[in-house]
Amino acid sequence: MLQASIVVLGATLSLRQVAAVGLGSLPVLLGTLAVALGGAFVLGRLLGVRGDAQLLIGIGTGICGASAIAAVTAVVKPHQTQVAYAIGTIFTFNIAAVLLFPALGHAWHLDPHTFGLWAGTAVNDTSSVVAAAYSFSAAAGPYALVVKLTRALALIPIVAVLAIRQARRDRAAGAAPTARLPWRRIVPAFLCGFLIMSTLATIGVVPTAWQPEITRAGTFLITVALAGIGLSLRWQNIRGTGIRPLLLGGCLWVLVAASSLGLQAITHTT
């Protein structure tokens, strides 16, 4: 349902709007990604969270949550315990973001574009970005969604580098290289669908008069998807996550959220 909603909402945005938002958000996107990856390296050492768990939590926080963890897992082949730690950590702060970000945004009197860029760069999973942004306002939702999809593209070079590193390690160990780029996980079908619908809107195939109804349909799909996510919550997944991975994820989450707002103020990004 969530993927369908993203495809549908693509028809409400022209490629010019998508390109403008994506390019305009790059300074904040790259800055928050650097904070997430650098913070994972430094804080992971300090907290004793090393190896694959450190990598997965850093990339999950910096790029796109569980989707990034899945793509990296396909290349690095970490132990399932490390994957569980990372997903449990990301899941915990997804919930916190959906509950806290809209309230903080209103308390700080953020405008829709500022909040959309904040949510798009500082919230982990796509579902949580959509939930937080549309809870704040209808205007913030599409902006945050485009920022989030642009942010997800950073996964391509990072996973490519990890695949090359893993292949070298396999050769050094005398084994046949096993790392392959998981293209279906890196470039999800819903992202392609979003761009196709946006292209149709740009060339006029989707009439402007349809925009309000398309927006309502997309919002309905988002609502159903988020209800499903809520019904699938398993609190034991959070309890089963070790305290150190949670501390690492929490510190990174706060650092990325703060750096997003700070970079917006410094670069005057809107």
Wavefront OBJ file of the C-alpha trace (Angstrom):
o trace
v 0.000 0.000 0.000
v 2.803 2.407 0.875
v 4.636 1.688 -2.367
v 1.402 2.164 -4.311
v 0.817 5.504 -2.574
v 4.292 6.729 -3.574
v 3.647 5.774 -7.214
v 0.258 7.511 -7.170
v 1.660 10.682 -5.602
v 4.285 10.779 -8.350
v 1.491 11.952 -10.670
v 1.116 15.131 -8.586
v 4.717 16.261 -9.123
v 6.419 17.252 -12.359
v 9.982 16.194 -13.083
v 10.965 19.859 -12.810
v 9.686 19.947 -9.243
v 11.373 16.639 -8.408
v 14.697 17.815 -9.849
v 14.484 21.197 -8.114
v 13.740 19.670 -4.704
v 16.320 16.912 -5.109
v 19.132 19.247 -6.199
v 18.198 21.902 -3.654
v 18.366 19.404 -0.807
v 21.810 18.022 -1.733
v 23.874 20.124 0.737
v 21.753 18.967 3.656
v 21.498 15.396 2.318
v 25.249 14.984 1.916
v 25.963 16.673 5.228
v 23.602 14.478 7.237
v 24.902 11.360 5.474
v 28.462 12.297 6.451
v 27.342 12.867 10.041
v 25.590 9.478 10.168
v 28.495 7.479 8.725
v 31.200 9.383 10.596
v 29.217 9.258 13.819
v 28.689 5.504 13.461
v 32.446 5.005 13.089
v 33.411 7.163 16.089
v 30.523 6.437 18.463
v 30.489 2.741 17.556
v 34.059 2.482 18.820
v 33.256 4.377 22.008
v 30.155 2.275 22.752
v 31.726 -1.041 21.783
v 29.382 -1.614 18.833
v 31.749 -2.801 16.129
v 31.747 -4.695 12.859
v 28.600 -5.340 10.881
v 26.179 -3.979 13.486
v 28.044 -0.658 13.478
v 27.966 -0.535 9.666
v 24.294 -1.483 9.359
v 23.093 1.012 11.975
v 25.139 3.819 10.412
v 23.894 3.180 6.874
v 20.334 2.518 8.052
v 20.276 5.848 9.898
v 22.021 7.797 7.147
v 20.135 6.535 4.096
v 16.866 4.640 4.233
v 16.434 2.460 7.270
v 15.479 -1.176 6.821
v 15.728 -0.947 3.016
v 19.374 0.077 3.275
v 20.033 -2.673 5.812
v 18.497 -5.240 3.441
v 20.623 -4.069 0.507
v 23.848 -4.069 2.536
v 23.008 -7.461 4.034
v 22.771 -8.943 0.537
v 26.382 -7.879 -0.100
v 28.152 -8.168 3.266
v 26.347 -11.310 4.550
v 26.446 -10.355 8.259
v 25.371 -12.651 11.077
v 21.606 -12.615 11.610
v 22.089 -11.350 15.160
v 23.762 -8.208 13.830
v 20.936 -7.688 11.345
v 18.369 -8.093 14.121
v 20.172 -5.515 16.280
v 20.256 -3.017 13.425
v 16.622 -3.482 12.382
v 15.401 -3.338 15.991
v 17.328 -0.108 16.520
v 16.049 1.520 13.320
v 12.498 0.373 14.105
v 12.623 1.962 17.572
v 13.603 5.391 16.297
v 11.151 5.213 13.396
v 8.367 5.089 15.993
v 9.948 7.923 17.976
v 10.228 10.089 14.843
v 6.600 9.620 13.821
v 5.455 10.579 17.328
v 7.883 13.430 18.045
v 8.754 15.170 14.768
v 5.315 16.674 13.945
v 4.883 17.948 17.513
v 8.380 19.466 17.541
v 7.854 20.993 14.107
v 4.715 22.786 15.239
v 6.292 23.813 18.557
v 9.248 25.347 16.684
v 6.951 26.935 14.067
v 8.720 25.280 11.139
v 7.305 25.987 7.678
v 6.297 23.017 5.458
v 9.479 23.089 3.341
v 11.785 23.256 6.361
v 9.920 20.428 8.042
v 9.769 18.385 4.831
v 13.524 18.666 4.363
v 14.076 17.876 8.043
v 11.887 14.773 7.929
v 13.270 13.672 4.562
v 16.868 13.810 5.802
v 16.537 12.870 9.477
v 13.881 10.123 9.622
v 14.954 6.586 8.741
v 12.415 4.542 6.749
v 10.277 5.850 3.898
v 7.098 4.872 5.740
v 8.116 6.925 8.777
v 9.104 9.916 6.627
v 5.706 9.853 4.934
v 3.886 9.426 8.242
v 5.732 12.245 9.991
v 5.537 14.685 7.063
v 1.869 14.184 6.222
v 1.016 14.348 9.936
v 2.659 17.774 10.023
v 0.889 19.149 6.944
v -0.264 18.219 3.451
v 2.287 20.636 1.971
v 5.221 19.049 3.806
v 4.392 15.509 2.631
v 5.332 15.655 -1.082
v 8.455 17.702 -0.329
v 9.671 15.207 2.285
v 8.905 12.287 -0.035
v 11.047 13.658 -2.888
v 13.899 14.423 -0.475
v 13.675 10.906 0.927
v 13.733 9.280 -2.524
v 16.743 11.417 -3.473
v 18.433 10.344 -0.262
v 17.802 6.689 -1.108
v 19.890 7.049 -4.288
v 23.002 7.396 -2.089
v 22.632 3.684 -1.439
v 23.861 2.844 -4.963
v 27.489 4.046 -4.638
v 27.784 2.890 -1.035
v 26.620 -0.656 -1.760
v 28.842 -0.728 -4.864
v 31.879 0.137 -2.715
v 30.913 -2.504 -0.135
v 30.513 -5.114 -2.883
v 34.016 -4.354 -4.218
v 35.461 -4.527 -0.694
v 33.737 -7.827 0.027
v 34.921 -9.311 -3.281
v 38.508 -8.366 -2.425
v 38.164 -9.976 0.998
v 36.816 -13.145 -0.581
v 39.770 -13.313 -2.994
v 42.240 -12.661 -0.187
v 40.722 -15.537 1.765
v 41.084 -17.824 -1.267
v 37.338 -18.097 -1.818
v 35.322 -17.323 -4.919
v 33.859 -13.794 -4.710
v 30.259 -13.932 -3.488
v 29.365 -10.247 -3.294
v 26.921 -9.137 -5.997
v 25.118 -5.844 -6.333
v 21.460 -6.432 -5.303
v 19.998 -4.106 -7.914
v 16.385 -4.965 -7.125
v 16.922 -3.896 -3.529
v 18.978 -0.819 -4.335
v 16.604 0.538 -6.997
v 13.108 -0.456 -5.814
v 10.248 -0.770 -8.283
v 8.192 1.901 -6.538
v 10.930 4.492 -7.183
v 10.813 3.674 -10.900
v 7.014 3.862 -10.778
v 7.180 7.260 -9.062
v 9.453 8.627 -11.807
v 7.207 7.197 -14.557
v 4.111 8.824 -13.069
v 5.990 12.094 -12.616
v 7.052 11.931 -16.276
v 3.425 11.428 -17.338
v 2.416 14.442 -15.254
v 5.206 16.518 -16.807
v 4.201 15.814 -20.407
v 0.526 16.454 -19.689
v -0.837 12.911 -19.850
v -2.228 13.368 -16.320
v -4.677 16.322 -16.427
v -4.222 19.058 -13.845
v -7.894 18.738 -12.915
v -7.194 15.241 -11.607
v -4.609 16.435 -9.087
v -6.947 16.856 -6.061
v -8.451 13.377 -6.514
v -5.018 11.796 -7.031
v -3.765 13.470 -3.846
v -6.774 12.163 -1.918
v -6.200 8.651 -3.292
v -2.523 8.781 -2.332
v -3.373 10.020 1.159
v -5.918 7.212 1.581
v -3.322 4.603 0.590
v -0.818 6.118 3.024
v -3.386 5.970 5.826
v -4.143 2.303 5.154
v -0.429 1.477 4.930
v 0.357 3.178 8.234
v -2.533 1.393 9.925
v -1.033 -1.878 8.687
v 2.378 -0.895 10.030
v 0.818 -0.137 13.398
v -0.922 -3.522 13.465
v 2.382 -5.262 12.742
v 4.267 -3.710 15.671
v 6.046 -6.269 17.845
v 7.425 -4.674 20.986
v 9.559 -7.737 21.691
v 11.661 -6.725 18.690
v 12.585 -3.566 20.553
v 13.158 -5.358 23.863
v 15.393 -7.887 22.124
v 17.749 -5.198 20.858
v 20.847 -4.765 23.028
v 21.285 -1.514 24.936
v 24.515 -0.542 23.148
v 23.068 -0.707 19.613
v 20.095 1.309 20.868
v 22.451 3.912 22.350
v 24.362 4.108 19.078
v 21.166 4.427 17.044
v 19.790 7.044 19.440
v 22.940 9.156 19.367
v 23.098 9.005 15.564
v 19.408 9.855 15.282
v 19.813 12.969 17.439
v 23.009 14.006 15.635
v 21.436 13.648 12.185
v 18.249 15.486 13.229
v 20.251 18.350 14.739
v 22.683 18.553 11.818
v 19.785 18.650 9.327
v 18.299 21.740 10.967
v 21.758 23.251 11.451
v 22.742 22.756 7.822
v 19.449 24.235 6.655
v 20.182 27.345 8.709
v 23.776 27.591 7.466
v 23.036 26.971 3.769
v 19.668 28.801 3.804
v 18.127 25.744 2.116
v 14.337 25.889 1.663
l 1 2 3 4 5 6 7 8 9 10 11 12 13 14 15 16 17 18 19 20 21 22 23 24 25 26 27 28 29 30 31 32 33 34 35 36 37 38 39 40 41 42 43 44 45 46 47 48 49 50 51 52 53 54 55 56 57 58 59 60 61 62 63 64 65 66 67 68 69 70 71 72 73 74 75 76 77 78 79 80 81 82 83 84 85 86 87 88 89 90 91 92 93 94 95 96 97 98 99 100 101 102 103 104 105 106 107 108 109 110 111 112 113 114 115 116 117 118 119 120 121 122 123 124 125 126 127 128 129 130 131 132 133 134 135 136 137 138 139 140 141 142 143 144 145 146 147 148 149 150 151 152 153 154 155 156 157 158 159 160 161 162 163 164 165 166 167 168 169 170 171 172 173 174 175 176 177 178 179 180 181 182 183 184 185 186 187 188 189 190 191 192 193 194 195 196 197 198 199 200 201 202 203 204 205 206 207 208 209 210 211 212 213 214 215 216 217 218 219 220 221 222 223 224 225 226 227 228 229 230 231 232 233 234 235 236 237 238 239 240 241 242 243 244 245 246 247 248 249 250 251 252 253 254 255 256 257 258 259 260 261 262 263 264 265 266 267 268 269 270
